[in-house]
Amino acid sequence: MNEVRKLEANGRRALFDYGRGIGGPEVLVEYRAKHSGEADCEEAIAQAEEARAEWEAQQEELAASALGGSAEAFFISPETRQYDTSQPFRVRFRTWDEVVVPRGASKIEALTYVPGLVGAIVDWIVAGAPRPSRVMALAVALGVVGTLIGRRVEGPRGQATHLMIFVLAPSAWGKDWPLWCGKKLMIAAGWQELLGPGDFVSGVGLIKFLKRTPLLICFVDELGDLFQLINGQDNNPWVRDLIGHFKELYASWSLMITAESAYHKSVTINHPAFTMIGFGTPESFFETLSSRDIESGFANRPMYFPFDGFKRPPEQDVPKGMEEPPEELVEALKRLRPRREKGPILDQKDNDELAPPVSAADRLVIDWGSEGAKAVYFAFSQEIDGYEEKDKRKFAVGRRAAENALRCATILAASRQSKTVDVEDIEWAVKWSRISLEAACGGFEKYVFDYFTFPKFCAEVFETLRLAGGWLSHRDLKRHFRAHMRRGDELQRALEQLLSEERIRKAKHKPDRGPEAVGYEILLEELGGSK
């Protein structure tokens, strides 16, 4: 590609990002300066401004939903509020009625103000953080509480409470403190043996760990490095097995039976509950993945917490003594999972003996608090199912969005000592699950580039037209398949192939606004057919 074409590609990418909320008016000024005089310069800028307006309207709607009212506060200040270090930190276990979202909180930050022990942990982590991030603190709090009630608490639909939460944030945004806090809380609660490794060398090593301790929480510092190691060694089955293990360990109350080889006997893990809280930059994480991770089902298991806004959290002055969790917090954690002086410990063995399964009688069931709470869950489940015909990638990535929401709601209910998942719990969790799904889809779209073989390219073009209602403009097709072309002419070749097969034809459509657009439509007799 020559320099002129590079400039054009970079400029258009900047306009594309601007339309999705990245950058300010300077993007348009710079683009106009570089491309003034070109026939479509002003048209491209107008399209970017229109896309930006639509994006801002969507954000306002989301903010209103998150804040439970007017979205006016969402646009006041994008910065994360700092803890008032002039006052001594005090642990507060709030109810839902006592939770107050500060004016000026963004739609994401608003969802970090929660009741119970989870909310108290978030407050403590934020109060002691050199660069406070409530999103990072919430991920750690959910992981710690979910682990301490793991293999003992069962949710309304029989689900467990272990999670994989991946926090996606730029480098040097303050992840070291919340990672340290998660480990410190587990140690202070008296359950240091439930802390797993932060790095994984092989699937065999993970299985050996789980054999002794099926309840486990792992804090991973660099997700990109971890998955680069795993996905970069296709010829090393000992490492590549980790993805399969991660998928299997997501299941609730399962029996994990490993394959036997010439060197390793088969191992049965009774009811494993594996939690992973990982941090990484969006680029380094998503660029290690491929469509294979979506198709295999791995990508739909984690929750993806995006960073809150585009500004780095400012530093704050941290009071002395914040490195130790308050006594009230530690006692609350110990009550979640008290040590047993006598009798079998369900979660850990000192020798090579397998930890036993957890009988139904030993589980505490947290049920629905009302029909209304149940209705919120099923409405969200149906929302996800609806993507199967509208957006296949979103459906594939979101298959377990409802399950993850219910796990989060169960953890939050348990943290506020409730025997039921109530409407507030599941509504909060559904909002987080939607944010997670959007973050995942955005990451895959922006950073994952898959190059199709020619037959699959033809099939994908036809399917994209079908899902769009039978017609798409040539411009939208080029945008959709940009990340799937290695040479640059694959889309045109696929369209020519489908035209020669008389499965599609060129067609013009006049939208409600704007000029007539040239595109392609599926022939009527093909609309109900297969690829």
N, C-alpha and C positions, 0 to 999 in steps of 0.2 A: 504494500500500500504506500503510495507516495505521500509527501508531506501535506499536500492540499487535501487529500482524502482523509488523512489522519486528523487534520484540523476540523474537518466537517463532522467526522464521527465523534470527536471529543465535544464539539459544540452541541451537537444534537443530544448527546448523553447528558450534558449539563442541563439542557432544557427539559429533558425527561425527568431528571432528578428534581428540578425546580417544581415541576407539576405535581410531584409527590411530597412536597413540603421541605425539600432540602435546599438550603441557600436562600438568599434574599434578592432584592431588586438588582443587586450588582451582577447577578448571573445574566439578566436580560441586557444590561448595559454592555457587558463584555461581549455577549453574543452579537449584539447589533454592531459593535465596533469592528468585529472581525468579519462579519458577513454582510455589511451594508452594501447595497447595490445589487445583491442577488435577488432573483425574481421571487423566491419564496421566503425571504428573510422575515418580513413582517407577518406573513401567514403563520410561520413556525412559532414566532413569539406570541401571536394571538392564541394559538392552540395551547401553548404552555401556560399563559395567563388564565385561560378557561379551565385547564386541568387543575391549576392551583386553586382557583375559586371553588371548584367542586371538592377538592381535598379539604379545604378549610371548612366548608359546610359539613362534610362528613365528620371532621374532628369536633365541631361544635355539637353535633348530635351525640357523638360518643361521650363527650364531656358532660352533657346534660344527663345522659343515662348514668354515668359513673357517679355524678354528684347528687343524683336524685332530684334535680331541679334545674334552675337556670344555668346555662353554660357560661355566663358572663365572667365568672371567676377564673375560668380556664385560661383566658388570654391576658390576665393581669401580670403574671410573672412566671417565666419558665424555670426559674431557679429553684432548687430544692431548699426548703427552709432549714435553717440550722437550729440545733438544740441550744437553749438558753443556758450557757455555761455559768452564768452568775448565780444560778440556783442549784442546790444539791439535787442529784438524781433521786427520784422516788418511784418505786415500783407501783404500778396501778393495774389492777385486773378489772378492766372495764366490761360492762354489758353492752349489747348493741345500742341501747338507748343512750348510753354515756359516750359513745364514740362520736367525736366531732372532727369533721374534715376542715382544715384551715382554709380560709378564703385565699384563692390564688393557687390552690393545688391543681396540678394537671390531671388529666383523666386517669393516667397510670398511677401517679402518686396518691390520688384519692383512694385507690383500692388497697393501699398499704396500711390504712388506718382501720384496724380490726380489734375485736374484743378479746378477752381471755388471755391465756398464757402466750399465745402466738403474738398478740399485740404488745404484751409486756416485753417479750424478747426483742421485737423490732425496736421498741423505744430504747432499750438498753444498748443495743448495737449501735444505733444512730447517735446516741448521746456520747459514746466514747470513740466515734470514728473520726480520724483526721480529715477524711473527705466523706461525709455521710451520704449514703444512698439507701433509701428506704426499700427500694426494689430488691437490692442485694440482701438486705437484712431480712426481708420477708421470705426469700427463698431459703435462707439458712434456718429461720424459725420453723417453717413448715417441715423441713427435713428433719430437724431435731425432734420436734413433737411427734411427727409421723413415725419416727424410728422408736421412740420410747413407748409408744402405744402399739407398736407393730407386733404381729403374732399374738395379739390379745384382743384387739378391738376389731369388730366387723361392722361394716357400714350397712345402709338400708337394703342394698341389693347384693349383699354378700361380699363386697369388695374389701380389699385390704387397705393399708394406709401408707405403703411405701411408694415413692415417687422418683422419677428422674426429672430434675429441674436444671435447665441450662440457661444461665444468665449471660446475655449477649451485650457486651459493652466495650467501648474502646479501651485501649491499653492505658494504664496509669490512672484509672478512675476510682481507685480505692478498694479493690477487691481483697487485698491482703488482710485487712482488719475483720470483715465478716467471716472469711474463711477461718481465721484464728479463733474467732468467737464461737463458731460452731463446734470446733474441737474442744475448746475450753468448757463449754456447757456440758458436753457429754462426759468429760472427765469430772467436772464438779458434781454431776448427778450420780457419779459412782459407776459409770458404765463405759469405762475406757476401752474395754475389750470389744465393744461393738463398733469401734472406729476401724474402718477398713483402710486399705492403701489409697494413696492419691495417684499412683501410677500402676499400670497393669502390664506385666511382661508376657503373660500367656494365659490362655483359658484354663490350663491345668492348674496353675497357681491360684486362680480365683476359686476353682472348685474345691481345692484343698482348704482354703480359708472358710468357704461356706459350709463345708462338711463339719467343721468344728463350731462355727458360729453362723447359723442361717439367717440371723437378724444382723444387719450390717448397714452402716452409713459411710459413704466415701465422699470426701471433699477433694475435688479435682481442680487444680490451679489453672492449667492451660488445656482447654478442650481441644483446640486445634492440634497441639502436639500429640495428644493421646490418639485422636482419630487419624492423624497422618501416619502414626506408627501402625495402627490397625489396618487401615485401608491401603496403605502403601506396601503391604507384604502379602499379596495374593498367593505367593508361592510358599508361604509359611503358615501351615494350617494351625499351628499352636497359637499363633497370634490372631489369625483371622477368625478363629473360633469364638473370640470374645464378643463379636457382634451377635452371633447366635445365642450366646449365653445371656447377654443383656436383654435380648428379646424375650427369652424364656423366663428370665427372672422377673419380668414385669407382671406375670400372672398372679392372681390372688389364690392363696391357699392351695398351691399346686404341689405335686411331687415331681421333682426334677431328677430324671434318671439319665446319667451321662453315658455316652457310647464307650464301649470297651475296645481297647487296642492291645497290641502285642506288649506294650510297656505299661499300660495303666488299666486297672480293673474298673468296671462300671461302678459308679457311686450314686446312691440315692440321697437327695437332699429333701428333707421333710419341711414343707411349707416355707420356702425361703422368702425373705422380705428384704430386698436389696434396694437401698436408697442411694442415689448419686446426685450430689449438688455440685455442678460444674460451672466454671467461669471461662469465658473466652471472647475474643473479638469476633464479630459476625463474619468478617472476611476469612480469618484463619480456620474457623469452624466449618462454615458451609462449603468452602472450597475443597475440603477433604472428602466431601460426600458426593454422591452421584445419584442418578435416577434409580440405580439398583437398591439404594437404601430406602427409597420411597416404596418401590415395588415389593421389596422383601418385608416391609412392615416395621422396620426399625424406626424410621423417621416419625411415625405417628405415636410412638410411645412417650417420648419426653414432652415436658412443658417447656416453652421457650419464653423467657422473661426478657423483653427488650429494655434497653437503657431508657431512663426517664428523661426525654427531651434530648437536645443536641448540645447542651452545655456541660462541661466538666464540673462536677460538684466542687464548690469552693471549700477551701480549708477552714477548719474551725479550731478554736482553742479548746483543748480537751482537759477537763478537770482531773486532778490527781486521783488515783485509786480506781479509775474506770476499767482497768484491766482485769479486775476481779468481779465476777457477777454478784449482784446483791444476794444476801442470804435468803430473802423472801423468794427470789427467782429460783434459787437452787432447791429450796424446800418444795416448791411447786413442781419442779422437774422430778424430784425423788418420789413425790406422791404419785406421779404418773406411772412409775415403774419401781416399786419398792423392792429391795433385796429380800430374798427368801433365806431365812436362817436354816431352815430344815426342808427336806424334800427335794425333788428334782428341779433343776433350773431349766426352763424350757428353751433357753436361747444359747447356752454355751456349755461346752464340755472341756474339761481340763486335759483329757487324753484323746485318743483317736476314735472314741466311740461316737456314733451318730447322735445328734440331737433328736429327740423324739418328735413326732407330729403333735399338733395342737388339736385336742378334741373339741367338738362343738360346745361341750359343757364348760370348757375353760375360756371361752371367748365371751367378751362383753359386746352385745349387739346394740348398736346405736341405730334406731329406726327412724322412719319419717315422723316429723312432728305434726304434720297435717297433710290433708289432701292437696292443699295449695302448694306446699313444698314439693310434693311428688309431681304435681302438674308442671312446675317450672323445669324439673329435670327432663321429663318426657317431651316437653316442647322443644328443649334444646337438642335432645336426641333426634327428633324429627327434623329440626333445622339442619343438622349435619347430614342426615340421610338425603335431604333435598339436593345436596351438592352433587350427588351421583350422576344426575343428568345435566346439571348446569356447569359444573367445574370439576372434572375428574381428578385433577391434581389436588385441589383443595379437599375433595372427598377423601382421597388416599392419605393425605397428611393429617386429616382431622378425624379419622375413624375412631380414635380413642379419646376425642376431646370431651365427650360426655362422661366417660369413665374417669378421666383425670379431674374433671370438675367435681364429681361426687366424692372422690378421694380427698380433695382439698376441703370440701364442705364437712366431711366427717372429721378430719383433723381439727378444723376450727371448732366444731361442736364439742369435741372431746376437750379441747384446750380451755373452753369456758365452762367445763364440768356439766355439760348438758347431755341428757340421755337420748336426745333426738336431734336430727338435722332439721332445722327450721327454715322458713322461707328466706330469711335474711342470709343464712349460711349458703344456701344453694344459689341464690341470686348473685351474691358476691363471687362465688366460685365460677359460675357461668361467665361472668364478665371477664374474669382472668383467663378462662379457657378460650374465649373469643380473641382476646389480645394475643395469646400464645399462638393460636392458629394463624392469625394475620402476620405475626412476626416470622413464623416458619415459612409460610407461602412467599412472603416478601424476600426472605433470605435465599430460598431456592431459586426464585425468579432472577435475582440480581447476581448471585455468585456461582450457581451450579450450571455448567455448560455441558450438555449431552449432545453428541453428534450421532444422528441416526443413520442406519444403513438406508439405501435408496428405497427398498420396498416398505420399510417402516415409515420413512418420511412421507411417502404417498399416503399410507394408511392414516398417519397422524394429521395430515392436511385435510383429508376427507372427514375425519372425526371432528376436527375443530370446526369445520363448516357446519357439520350436522348439529353440534352442540350450540352453535350460534344461531340456530333457526333456519339454516340452509343457505345463508348468504353472508359474506364478509367482504369488506373493501380490500383492494390489493395492498393499501397502506397498512391496514390492521394485520393482515397476514404477515407482512414483512416484519412488523414489530413483534408479533407473537413468536416467530421462528428465528429471530435474529441470533439467539443463543445456541441454536442447534445447527448452524451452518459453519462448516470448516472452510470451504472454498468461497462461499458467497453466492453460488448459483444453484444450490440444491433446491430451494423453494421453486424457482422458475422451472427447473427440470421436472419436479413433482407435479406442478400445475399442468405442464405440457403433457405429461403422461396421463393424468386424469382426464384432460380434454380429449386426448386421442382414444381413450377407452369409452368416451361419451358418458362419463359419470358426472361431469360438471360442465358448465359453460360460462362464458363471460357475460356479465350482466351489469347494468347501471341501476343505481337506486338513488332516489331523491330524498334525503333526510328532512326532518322538520326544519332544521336550521343548516345553513351552509350550502355550498354548491353540490351539484350532482356528483356522486362518487362512482368510480369504476371498480368492479370487483368480480367475484366468482360465486355462482350459486349451484347447488346440487340439483340435478335433473329430478323432476317430480317423481319418477318411477324409482329413484334411488333413495329417496328420503327414508323409507321404511326398511331399507335393506341393510346388509352388513357390509363391512369394509372389504 
